[in-house]
């Protein structure tokens, strides 16, 4: 089993998106890659704790992940 991270922006729109692979910078601000609602494009983590560590790092470093709720979901390989 692998794990993906689903985010929900409760402040702005209640929109649900999945965390993708990588980050990017625009005008000096770092952003996490979000892939919309397509779970097949989401980054896969090999363990729950790996996904949990990843979201914590993204919340500290990316401006588009700092105000969101998240859920770690198990998916088939």
DACORHU-V500505 format. One record per residue. RES is the residue in one letter. BURIAL is 1 if it has 24 or more other ideal C-beta (glycine too) atoms within 12 Angstrom, else 0. Layout:
res | burial
RES | BURIAL
RES | BURIAL
This chain:
res | burial
X | 0
X | 0
X | 1
X | 1
X | 1
X | 1
X | 1
X | 0
X | 0
X | 0
X | 0
X | 0
X | 0
X | 0
X | 0
X | 1
X | 1
X | 1
X | 1
X | 1
X | 0
X | 0
X | 0
X | 0
X | 0
X | 0
X | 0
X | 0
X | 0
X | 0
X | 0
X | 1
X | 1
X | 1
X | 0
X | 0
X | 0
X | 0
X | 0
X | 0
X | 0
X | 1
X | 1
X | 1
X | 1
X | 0
X | 0
X | 0
X | 0
X | 0
X | 1
X | 0
X | 0
X | 1
X | 1
X | 0
X | 0
X | 1
X | 0
X | 0
X | 0
X | 1
X | 0
X | 1
X | 1
X | 0
X | 0
X | 1
X | 0
X | 1
X | 0
X | 1
X | 1
X | 0
X | 0
X | 0
X | 0
